[in-house]
Amino acid sequence: MEKFMGILLGTLKLFYPLLIASFTLFIYALIKRSWILMLISTILLYPNAWYLSGTPRFPWAIVIPLFQVILAILFYFKKKYHVKLIES
């Protein structure tokens, strides 16, 4: 896992592009209330959070993607419940 993250963030220099893409997709997912986009944002943010959690200043950074997963679950159930109410 460390070797893969080293290639992804170090060799390919994708730290900032992944961070910007994840943040942009997070804002768009909040506006659209889309659980799928929120999960994609989580996947894009995970390498950065994993990398930052290894530093002494940001050991809590690994829980940020968990927050996005919880939001995705809430969006999913809200959408499912909303559709059920419309059909009734």
ZAMARGU-4260 file (C-alpha; in steps of 0.2 Angstrom, whole numbers, plus 5000, padded with zeros to 4 digits):
<rodrens>
0) 5000/5000/5000 | 5014/5012/5004 | 5023/5008/4988 | 5007/5012/4978 | 5004/5028/4988
5) 5022/5033/4985 | 5020/5031/4966 | 5003/5040/4966 | 5008/5055/4976 | 5027/5055/4974
10) 5031/5049/4957 | 5016/5055/4948 | 5014/5071/4959 | 4995/5069/4960 | 4993/5076/4978
15) 4986/5093/4973 | 4976/5087/4958 | 4968/5074/4968 | 4964/5086/4982 | 4957/5099/4970
20) 4946/5086/4961 | 4940/5079/4977 | 4935/5096/4985 | 4927/5101/4968 | 4917/5085/4967
25) 4913/5086/4986 | 4905/5104/4983 | 4895/5098/4968 | 4889/5082/4977 | 4883/5093/4991
30) 4873/5104/4979 | 4866/5089/4969 | 4864/5079/4985 | 4872/5064/4975 | 4878/5049/4985
35) 4887/5042/4970 | 4897/5058/4968 | 4901/5059/4986 | 4908/5042/4986 | 4919/5046/4971
40) 4925/5061/4980 | 4929/5050/4995 | 4939/5039/4984 | 4949/5053/4977 | 4952/5060/4994
45) 4958/5044/5003 | 4976/5044/4996 | 4979/5062/5003 | 4971/5058/5019 | 4981/5043/5021
50) 4997/5052/5018 | 4993/5067/5029 | 4988/5055/5044 | 5006/5049/5044 | 5012/5066/5050
55) 5012/5071/5068 | 5002/5087/5065 | 4987/5078/5056 | 4984/5061/5064 | 4965/5064/5063
60) 4966/5067/5044 | 4961/5049/5040 | 4943/5052/5047 | 4939/5065/5034 | 4934/5052/5021
65) 4923/5043/5034 | 4914/5059/5036 | 4910/5059/5017 | 4905/5041/5018 | 4892/5045/5031
70) 4886/5060/5020 | 4884/5048/5006 | 4874/5035/5016 | 4863/5050/5022 | 4860/5056/5004
75) 4856/5038/4999 | 4843/5035/5012 | 4836/5052/5010 | 4834/5049/4991 | 4826/5032/4994
80) 4814/5038/5007 | 4809/5053/4996 | 4805/5042/4981 | 4795/5031/4992 | 4785/5046/4998
85) 4781/5052/4981 | 4775/5035/4975 | 4763/5033/4990
</rodrens>
